[in-house]
Structures are given as C-alpha cells and as structure tokens.
Amino acid sequence: MYVVSVTFEIAAGKMDAFLPLMMDQAQNSLAKEAQCHVFDVCTAGNTVLLYELYTDEAAFKAHLEMPHYAQFNTAIDGMIADKQVAFFERVAPTEG
C-alpha cells in the first residue's frame, strides 16, 4: 500500500473556508476512487494533516488527475501558507 501524508499550514483567517472544501475532497476521493482506501483529515490549530492510503503509486497519480482534485486545488488558491508532502510504503496494518 502507498501512503501519502500532506501537512497544510492554513493562512490566517482561512480555516473556516478551507475545511469544508477539504472534507468534500476527502469524501469525493473515497467515493470516486476505488483505489483510495483511506483519506483521513486531522487538524491542530491552523495545521491540517492528511493521511491517504492508496493501492499503489499509480493509484495516487490517478488521484492527481481526477476532476474533483483539480476543482479542489482551484478552490483553495490563496488559502495555504505552506504545504509539505511525504510518501511512504505501508508495511503493516494496525488493528482496532
């Protein structure tokens, strides 16, 4: 499994506008992409952390080509102060 971790620092005063868009993006990814298995959205202050789990790297690359991804990126323009992306291979699932 292919893990993508994204950390957004949201610009001051933009969280209320950003978060509903992010939640829609997560729901669309899970509903429209059979190879997107997990799309968790976590927050702490002005930081938003995404934990995404895909079948493989090709599935993630397909995610980047989806119309809902393009719409999301357009909608959040000007809301992001910083963005960090990291990629991992999942070696063991957790129980619980």
Secondary structure, 3 states (H helix, E strand, C coil): CEEEEEEEEECCCCHHHHHHHHHHHHHHHHHHCCCEEEEEEEEECCEEEEEEEECCHHHHHHHCCCHHHHHHHHHCCCCEEEEEEEEEECCCCCCC
